[in-house]
Amino acid sequence: MLHKTILCYMKRLLITIDGPAGAGKTTVSRMLADRLGYKYIDTGALYRGVALQAISAGLKPDDDAGLEKLCSTLKMTFVPGKQGLRLLSNDADITDSIRTPEITMVASAVSARAVVRRYLLDVQREMGREKAVVFEGRDMGTVVFPDADVKFYLDASLKTRALRRYKELAAGAFQMLDEVESSMKQRDENDSTRDLAPLKPAKDAIIIDSTDLPVKAVVERMLAYIEPCKRTHFPSASGPGRD
């Protein structure tokens, strides 16, 4: 008779990590991608890139016609750099120009415009086509990749998130902690109440609160969910054998 051997191979997964600003998504996503040997995509940077180009073009965040025309001229890509991926817009490196409070607020506004989301939806889905990638954002698991293999929603208290962002900004921009918290609270409200793709966990997302968890602990918790999903088992006839 034939004995059956259980074979196993490692699937290439598409993983999404959504959540509000300051929850630790960027650090966690990068570390998780590194542990898995996957690509890491910061989708928030794409919206910031559009915001930067809109400001440069003198466009208002609600100018749908202007934004649609602008997006039709953009080619946004990530390329490897010495300290991670760099964002190029029409071959110009804009990575260091998109991390300001002004860009943050405009990015939140333009992300609510359907014309911008349609443009970036295609960009993001093309980036995820071959899988083996970790996407960080706000609607990755709900809108962009509703069929993602593993979905996480990373959260933390507002005060914790504001303090983290304040420490990030301290070296490059002058903003008081209470100003950072107020700005973050306003962005949370904008992102969670907008009609188009509001910020919320996907129904099948794994929710992790990082308020009191160090980054490594968050990553380990995620890996505990991911590892079983990477293994696909199937029986294979191994040939004749004895009972």
Secondary structure, 3 states (H helix, E strand, C coil): CEEEEEEEEECCCEEEEECCCCCCHHHHHHHHHHHHCCEEEEHHHHHHHHHHHHHHCCCCCCCHHHHHHHHCCCCEEEEEECCEEEEEECCEECHHHCCCHHHHHHHHHHCCCHHHHHHHHHHHHHHCCCCCEEEEECCHHHHHCCCCCEEEEEECCHHHHHHHHHHHHCCCCCCCHHHHHHHHHHHHHHHHHCCCCCCCCCCCCEEEECCCCCHHHHHHHHHHHHHHHHEEEEEEEEEECCC
